Amino acid sequence: MKWHETGGGGTARTWVSVVKGKVSVESAKLVSAAKPVDGEAGNRGEQTRPGSAPDPDRRVWSRDSGLARPRRTGWQRHAVQAVRWSVVMAGQPTHRARMLPSFLIVGAQRCGTTSLFHVLSQHPAVISPLLNKKELHYFDHEYSRGIGWYQGHFPTRARARVAARSAGIPPVAFEGSPYYMFHPLAPSRINTDLPGVRLLVLVRDPAERAYSHHAHQVGLGLEDEHFERALELEDVRLAGEAERILADPGYFSRNHWLYAYRTRGHYADQLEHLDSIFGRDRVLVIDSGDFFTDPGPVYDQVLEFLGLPHRGRPAFTPQNARPRSPMPESVRVRLEEHYRPHDERLAAWLGREPSWRR
């Protein structure tokens, strides 16, 4: 077990279980034949070959998966916000004694960021925000609140050292807000406030990502249009929004945040932006197809990038899954044609073909 402090002066604590021992040896089935379950990643779903025996030494995804939460009612949203607000307010007076992230998961949305967050949170030296909240949205939505507000979301350094004592190395904090990668101002803000921070980026088949993104917004009650109509409206919805964000740093664009289904899959544009600010040595790009096919080597790569030793064996359980019907083939064909030049630029940037083009 490891705990996260949730109040000033150590008056309240939230206990977060760390799974030890062997994980399930059964392969994940992220997509069913009739109605796919979109586990936030995995391109069209990988299935175990009939009759194949699982390797007990191979780290694989559990058959169990955490479903995406349904939309909260008004009173539920207010209650959750009240709890979080009280925790952050309690932490602000001592914010200078609190941790700041050493690494961030910055995107892309619906590419497996929640699953990666869940896996990394199990490492005894890795400290997630208070209440195990994944997305803080400080560098996109909440930047005007100031660094004290942001730092108030993390435990004190002294408490974190106690929590991570079993790891035998200094603790590191992180969070994962997948809009950071796409927001026009977030990368430069991150580089200013978190010098030396490292970034984790996940990419997946952009056509599947767009479809998953739309299904997620519909499930949360944030989108009323069907997928094809939402794609038709995208250019109108986004027209001038990025420019307005750049011109007015305090401007919040709901359309840019919620409805960039197709545009968020232009990965090369976003990676080139990150590269220009952070340099490639501070950005690790993870192919979600590889991560959801064989998570062990990808997990090893992430730990090496972050300079973390292996401690224990995490449970690989897909998170934020959302059932959805298959994408119409005609829509897929159009999206694949749209993304072809973008994927070619991505392959050149990576120096290899992404999984959905192999």
C-alpha positions in Angstrom: 0.0 0.0 0.0 1.0 3.6 -0.4 -0.8 6.7 0.9 -1.3 10.2 -0.3 -1.8 13.0 2.1 -5.1 14.9 1.4 -4.9 17.8 3.8 -2.7 20.3 5.4 -0.8 19.2 8.5 -1.5 15.5 7.8 -5.0 15.7 9.1 -6.4 13.4 6.4 -5.0 10.7 4.2 -6.3 8.8 1.3 -4.9 5.2 0.9 -4.2 4.0 -2.5 -3.6 0.3 -3.1 -0.5 -0.9 -4.9 -1.0 -4.3 -6.4 1.9 -6.7 -5.7 2.7 -10.2 -6.9 1.7 -11.8 -10.2 -0.8 -10.2 -12.5 -3.3 -12.0 -14.6 -1.7 -14.1 -17.3 -4.7 -13.9 -19.6 -4.5 -11.7 -22.7 -6.8 -8.7 -22.8 -9.8 -8.7 -25.1 -10.3 -5.0 -25.6 -12.8 -5.4 -28.5 -15.7 -7.8 -28.8 -17.0 -8.9 -32.2 -20.5 -7.4 -31.7 -19.8 -4.2 -29.8 -16.2 -3.1 -29.3 -15.2 -2.0 -25.8 -12.8 0.9 -26.4 -10.3 0.7 -23.6 -9.0 4.1 -24.6 -6.4 2.6 -26.8 -5.7 -0.6 -28.9 -6.4 0.1 -32.5 -9.1 -2.3 -33.6 -8.5 -4.7 -30.7 -6.1 -7.6 -30.3 -7.4 -11.0 -29.7 -5.7 -14.1 -28.2 -5.3 -16.8 -30.8 -7.7 -19.6 -30.3 -6.1 -22.5 -28.4 -3.0 -20.5 -27.5 -1.7 -20.9 -24.0 -0.7 -17.8 -22.1 2.9 -17.4 -21.1 3.1 -17.2 -17.3 6.2 -15.0 -17.5 4.7 -12.6 -20.0 3.2 -9.4 -18.7 -0.2 -9.0 -20.3 -3.4 -7.1 -20.0 -6.0 -8.4 -17.6 -9.4 -9.3 -19.0 -10.9 -7.0 -16.4 -11.1 -3.4 -17.5 -12.2 -0.2 -15.8 -15.2 1.3 -17.7 -15.4 5.0 -18.3 -17.5 6.7 -15.7 -21.0 7.7 -16.7 -21.9 11.4 -16.6 -22.3 12.6 -13.1 -25.5 14.3 -12.0 -25.4 18.0 -11.0 -25.2 17.3 -7.3 -22.5 14.6 -7.8 -20.4 17.1 -9.7 -20.8 19.7 -7.0 -19.9 17.2 -4.3 -16.8 16.0 -6.0 -15.7 19.6 -6.8 -16.3 20.5 -3.1 -14.1 17.7 -1.9 -11.3 18.5 -4.3 -11.5 22.2 -3.6 -11.2 21.6 0.2 -8.1 19.4 -0.4 -6.4 21.9 -2.6 -7.2 24.8 -0.4 -5.8 22.9 2.6 -2.6 22.3 0.7 -2.0 25.8 -0.6 -0.6 27.3 2.6 2.2 24.7 2.5 2.6 24.6 -1.2 6.3 25.4 -1.1 6.9 22.2 0.9 5.0 20.2 -1.7 6.2 18.3 -4.7 6.0 19.3 -8.3 5.9 16.8 -11.2 9.1 15.4 -12.7 7.2 14.0 -15.6 3.8 14.5 -17.3 1.5 12.4 -19.5 0.5 15.1 -22.0 -1.6 13.2 -24.6 -3.0 12.3 -26.8 -6.6 11.9 -25.5 -8.2 8.5 -26.0 -4.8 6.9 -26.7 -4.4 5.0 -23.4 -3.3 7.8 -21.1 -5.6 6.6 -18.2 -4.3 3.1 -18.5 -0.7 4.3 -18.5 -1.4 6.5 -15.5 -2.9 3.5 -13.6 0.1 1.4 -14.4 2.7 4.0 -13.4 0.8 4.9 -10.2 1.6 1.4 -8.9 5.3 2.1 -8.8 6.3 2.8 -5.2 8.5 5.8 -6.1 5.8 7.4 -8.3 3.5 9.8 -6.6 0.2 10.8 -8.2 -1.8 13.9 -7.2 -3.9 13.9 -4.1 -7.1 11.8 -4.3 -5.3 10.0 -7.2 -6.7 12.6 -9.6 -5.2 12.1 -13.0 -6.0 15.3 -14.8 -5.3 18.7 -13.1 -5.5 20.8 -16.3 -3.3 23.5 -14.7 -1.3 24.4 -17.8 -4.4 24.6 -20.1 -7.5 25.6 -18.1 -6.3 26.8 -14.7 -3.1 28.6 -15.3 -4.4 31.9 -13.9 -4.7 30.2 -10.5 -0.9 30.2 -10.0 1.7 27.7 -9.2 0.7 27.5 -5.5 -2.7 26.2 -6.6 -1.1 23.6 -8.7 1.5 22.5 -6.1 -1.3 22.2 -3.6 -2.5 19.1 -5.4 0.6 17.1 -4.5 1.8 15.7 -1.2 4.6 17.3 0.8 8.1 16.2 -0.1 8.6 14.8 3.5 5.4 12.7 3.3 6.3 11.5 -0.2 9.7 10.3 1.0 8.1 8.2 3.7 5.5 6.8 1.2 8.3 5.9 -1.3 10.8 4.5 1.3 10.4 1.0 0.1 11.6 1.9 -3.4 15.0 3.0 -2.1 15.1 6.1 -4.4 13.7 9.6 -4.2 10.0 9.9 -5.1 8.8 11.6 -8.3 5.4 13.1 -8.8 3.4 13.2 -12.0 0.0 13.9 -13.5 -1.7 13.3 -16.9 -3.7 16.0 -18.7 -4.0 14.9 -22.3 -5.1 18.4 -23.5 -1.6 19.7 -22.7 -0.2 18.3 -26.0 -2.9 20.0 -28.1 -3.3 23.3 -26.3 -1.4 26.1 -28.1 0.1 27.6 -24.9 0.4 24.6 -22.5 3.9 23.3 -23.7 5.6 26.7 -23.2 4.0 27.1 -19.8 5.2 23.7 -18.8 8.7 24.4 -19.9 8.8 27.6 -17.9 7.3 26.3 -14.7 8.8 22.7 -14.7 12.3 23.0 -16.1 13.8 19.6 -16.9 10.4 17.9 -16.9 10.0 14.9 -19.1 6.9 14.2 -21.3 5.1 11.0 -22.2 3.1 11.0 -25.4 0.8 8.2 -26.6 -0.3 7.9 -30.2 -2.8 5.5 -31.8 -4.5 5.0 -35.1 -5.9 8.5 -35.5 -9.1 7.4 -37.2 -9.9 5.1 -34.2 -8.8 7.9 -31.9 -11.2 10.3 -33.4 -14.1 7.8 -33.2 -13.3 7.0 -29.6 -13.1 10.6 -28.8 -16.5 11.3 -30.2 -18.0 8.3 -28.3 -16.5 9.5 -25.1 -18.0 13.0 -25.5 -21.4 11.5 -26.3 -21.1 9.3 -23.2 -20.4 12.3 -21.1 -23.3 14.2 -22.5 -21.0 16.8 -24.2 -21.9 16.0 -27.8 -25.3 15.8 -29.5 -24.2 15.3 -33.1 -23.5 11.9 -34.7 -19.9 11.2 -35.7 -20.1 12.1 -39.4 -22.0 15.3 -38.7 -19.4 16.2 -35.9 -16.6 15.8 -38.5 -18.5 18.0 -40.9 -18.8 20.7 -38.2 -15.3 20.5 -36.9 -13.7 23.2 -39.1 -16.5 25.6 -38.3 -16.3 24.8 -34.6 -12.5 25.3 -34.5 -12.2 28.3 -36.8 -10.1 30.9 -35.2 -10.0 29.3 -31.8 -6.3 28.5 -31.6 -5.5 32.0 -32.7 -7.8 33.5 -30.1 -6.1 31.4 -27.3 -2.7 32.6 -28.4 -3.9 36.2 -28.5 -5.7 36.1 -25.1 -4.1 33.6 -22.7 -7.1 33.9 -20.4 -9.5 32.7 -23.0 -11.1 29.3 -22.6 -12.2 27.6 -25.8 -14.8 24.9 -25.2 -14.8 24.0 -28.9 -11.0 23.6 -29.1 -11.0 21.4 -26.0 -14.0 19.2 -26.8 -14.6 19.0 -30.5 -11.2 18.6 -32.3 -11.9 15.0 -33.2 -10.0 14.9 -36.5 -7.4 17.6 -35.7 -6.1 16.0 -32.5 -4.9 13.1 -34.7 -2.4 15.4 -36.5 0.3 14.0 -34.3 3.3 15.3 -36.2 2.2 18.9 -35.8 2.0 18.5 -32.1 5.3 16.6 -31.7 7.1 19.2 -33.8 5.8 21.8 -31.4 7.0 19.9 -28.4 10.3 19.2 -30.0 10.9 22.9 -30.6 10.4 23.6 -26.9 11.7 20.6 -25.0 14.0 18.8 -27.5 13.5 15.1 -28.4 15.5 13.8 -25.5 12.8 14.9 -23.1 9.8 13.5 -25.0 9.0 9.8 -25.2 6.4 8.7 -27.8 4.6 5.5 -27.0 2.7 3.7 -29.7 -0.5 2.6 -28.1 -0.8 -0.4 -30.5 2.4 -1.7 -29.1 1.5 -0.9 -25.5 -1.8 -2.7 -25.7 -0.4 -5.7 -27.6 2.6 -6.3 -25.3 2.8 -3.9 -22.4 5.9 -5.3 -20.7 8.6 -3.9 -23.1 6.8 -0.6 -23.3 6.7 -0.3 -19.5 10.4 -1.1 -19.3 11.1 1.6 -21.9 9.1 4.2 -19.9 10.9 3.3 -16.6 14.3 3.6 -18.4 13.3 7.0 -19.9 12.2 8.3 -16.4 15.3 6.8 -14.7 13.2 4.6 -12.4 14.2 1.1 -11.3 11.9 -1.9 -11.5 10.1 -2.4 -8.2 7.4 -5.0 -8.0 5.2 -6.1 -10.8 2.3 -3.8 -11.8 -1.1 -5.0 -12.8 -1.9 -4.2 -16.4 -5.6 -3.4 -16.3 -7.2 -1.4 -19.1 -8.9 1.8 -17.8 -11.6 4.2 -19.1 -13.1 1.6 -21.5 -16.2 2.7 -23.3 -18.5 0.3 -25.3 -19.2 1.5 -28.9 -20.4 0.2 -32.2 -18.0 -0.3 -35.1 -17.1 2.7 -37.2 -18.8 2.8 -40.6 -16.3 1.6 -43.2 -17.0 4.5 -45.5 -16.1 6.9 -42.7 -13.0 5.0 -41.9 -11.8 5.1 -45.6 -12.3 8.9 -45.7 -10.4 9.4 -42.4 -7.5 7.1 -43.5 -7.2 9.1 -46.7 -7.2 12.3 -44.7 -4.5 11.1 -42.2 -2.2 9.5 -44.8 0.1 12.6 -45.2 0.0 13.2 -41.4 1.0 9.6 -40.7 3.8 9.8 -43.2 5.2 12.8 -41.4 4.8 11.0 -38.1 6.7 8.0 -39.4 9.5 10.3 -40.5 9.6 12.0 -37.1 9.6 8.7 -35.2 12.1 7.0 -37.6 9.7 4.0 -37.9 6.2 3.1 -39.0 3.5 3.4 -36.4 1.7 0.2 -35.5 -1.5 1.0 -37.6 0.7 1.3 -40.8 2.7 -1.9 -40.3 
